[in-house]
Amino acid sequence: MGLGHDPEGKTLGILGMGGIGSAVARRAAPFDMNIQYHNRRPVDADQNPTNAKFVSFEELLSTSDVISVHLPLSDTTRHLIGRAEFAMMKEGVVIINTARGKIIDEEALVEALDNGKVFAAGLDVYEHEPDIHEGLIKSDKAVLLPHVGTATFETMVSGLYILCLVFLLYLRLRLTLYYASKEWNSWSSRMSVASSRRVVYSPPCRSTGNGNYDPQGQQVLRAR
């Protein structure tokens, strides 16, 4: 690979302005790049700390010097960037894909690298993982890495901490359900015993003749 280009003054197009896309925008801002993005809809101000410009998909492709992909994979985004989309891009565009490999048609990307349409490509995801297109491996314009964005000590410790919290919450939920079930069974058992006893109402009387004498003429209840 020969000489590169300074990022200052270049236009960065972010495809997908979610959490990662907005983080990329924050990191690109100190390089004085013009930042624009395309999303399904414009994002709120708190998700757009660099005040990046919202543009259409076609405008992002045709005006960006660097295109960084941060989209989830779906039926809509599969091969979102292919031959037709590369044809719309500026000559010498730089492509970065750290999202999902199948978003970009690798065959079309290799062609664009070979004919100079794409100046360089930076990838850590691939269309047919774990296999990598032979044209990408041979190209001196492609920087290829494994998907190791989370392979840091801090991220692993943070992930382990979250996993422990989830386990403790799960354990607490199971214990709560266990004791609630025991309490319900106990209450249900008491109600069953109570309902098995019939309560009979007797009208007011002075003497029942069987020992249940009520001198005040009150109700006499006999449980059988």
N, C-alpha and C positions, 0 to 999 in steps of 0.2 A: 504494500500500500504506500502511495506517495504522500505528498503534503496534504494536510487537512485544511479546515477552515476555522476561523475564529467564530465563536458563538455570538459575539456582540453584534447586535443589529439584525440577527437572523430571526425568522419567524418560526416559532415552535407551535405545531398543531397537536393538541392532545385529543385523542379519540377515546372518549369515555372519561367524564369528569367526576368520578367517584372519589373515595378516600385516597386511593393511590394516585389518581390523576391530579388531584389538588395538591398532593404532597410533591409530585414532580414539578408542578407549576411553582411552588414555593422555592424549590431548589434551583430552578432555572432563572428566577427573577434576578438574583444578584449578577448574572452574566449579561444583564441588559438585553435579554431576548424579548421580542414581541410575542406575547402568548395569546393564542386563540384556542378555542375548543369546540368540539361538537358532542352533543349529548342528546338523549331523547327529548329533553326539554331543558331550558336554561336552569341553572342551579341557583340556590339562594346565596346571599352575600357571604354567609359564614362558610360556605363550601368553595368560595371563590376569593381567597384572600389576596390574590394578585390582580383582581379586577380584569381577568382575562375576557376576551371578546368572544361572545357566542356567535358561531357561524354555521352555515349549512355544511352537510357532508361534502358536497361537491366543491364548495369554496375552500374548505380546509385542505382537500387534496390538491387543488390547483394553486394555492398560494403559500403553502408551508414549505420551509426549507428543511425542517426536521419534523417527522411524524412519529409520535409515540403512542402505541396502542395499549389501552387499558380497559378492555371490554370483557364481559363474561361470554362464554361460548354458548350459543343457542342456534336454533334453526335459522334465525335471522342474521346472526353474525358469522356463521360458517362461510368461509371463502368470501367474506365481505370485501376483501381486497384481492382482486385478480387482475387479469390482463387489461380489462377496460379501465379499472381504477388506476393502474400504473400509467396508462396512457394519458390520464388527466393530470398527472403530477408534473411538477417542475423538473427540468433537466438537472440532474445532480442531487436529487433529494436524498436525505438520509432516513432510513426506516429503522425504528426500534420496536421490538415486540417482546414484552415480558408478561403478556397476558395468557393467551392460549394459542397454541401452534396452528390450529385449524382455521383461525380467523384469516390467515394469509395463505393464498395458493402458492405453495413453495415452488412449483414448476414455473409459475409466472414470475416469481421473485428472482429465480436464477436467471431467467431470460433478461429481466430488467437490469440485473447486475452485469451480465455479459455485454449488453448493448450500451451501457453507460447511463441509462435512464436513472438508475439508483446508484448514487455515489458510494454508499456503504450501508451495510445492514448490521444491526446488533441484536442478537437473538439469545434467549435462554429457554425458549419453548419451540417445539417442532411439530410439524403436521402429523408425522407418523412416529411419534416417540415410542420406543427409544431409538428408532432408526432416524438418521439424518440424511437428507438429500445429498447425493454425491457431489452435485454441483456446488452446494454450499461449502462442503468440506474442502473442495479444490480451490474455491475462490479466495483471492487475497483481499477481497473487499468485504468479507463477512467475518464478524467477530462472534464466535460461538461459545456459549457457556452452558453448564448444567443449570437447572432451575434451583439455585441455592440462595434465594433471597432471604430465607429464614435460618440459614446455617450460621448463626452467630451465638456466642455464649449467652448474651443478654436475652435474645429471643427465646432460646431454649429454656432459660430459667423462668422467664415470664410465662411461657406455655405450660411449664410444669406447675407453676403457682396456680394458674387458672384451672388446670386439670384437678389439682387437689381441692380447690374450692368447689368445683362441680361435684366431685365425689362426696364431699362433706354435706353438700346440699341434698344430694341423692340419699345419703344415709339418714339424714334428718327426716326427710320425707317418708322413707320406709318405716322408720321408728314411729313417726306420728300416725301413719296409717295402721301400724300394728296395734298400738295402744288404743286408737280410736275403735278398731275392730273388736278388741277385747271388751271395751266399755259397752259397745253396742250389743254384743252377745250377752253380756251380763244383764243389761237393762231388758233386753228381749226375753231373757229367761225369767226374770222377775215378773214381767207383764204376763207371760204365759201362765205362771202359777196363779197370779191374781185373777185372771180371766176364767180359770177353771173352777172358781168358787162362785156359785149362784147366790145373788142377794135377793131375798124375797121381801116384798113390802106387805105389811099387815096394817089394816086400818086402825084408827084409835079405838081402844077398848079399856074397860076397867079391869077385866080379868080374862086371861086366855084359858085358864083351867089347866095349863100345863106348866105352871111355874113362871110364866112370863107376865107378871102382874104389873100394870102401869097405873099407879094411883092417880096420876095427873091426866090420864087420858091421852098421852102422847103416842107418837108412832112407835111401833115395836118392830124392830128388824131382826129377822131370824136368818142366820147364814146356814145353809145346808151343804 
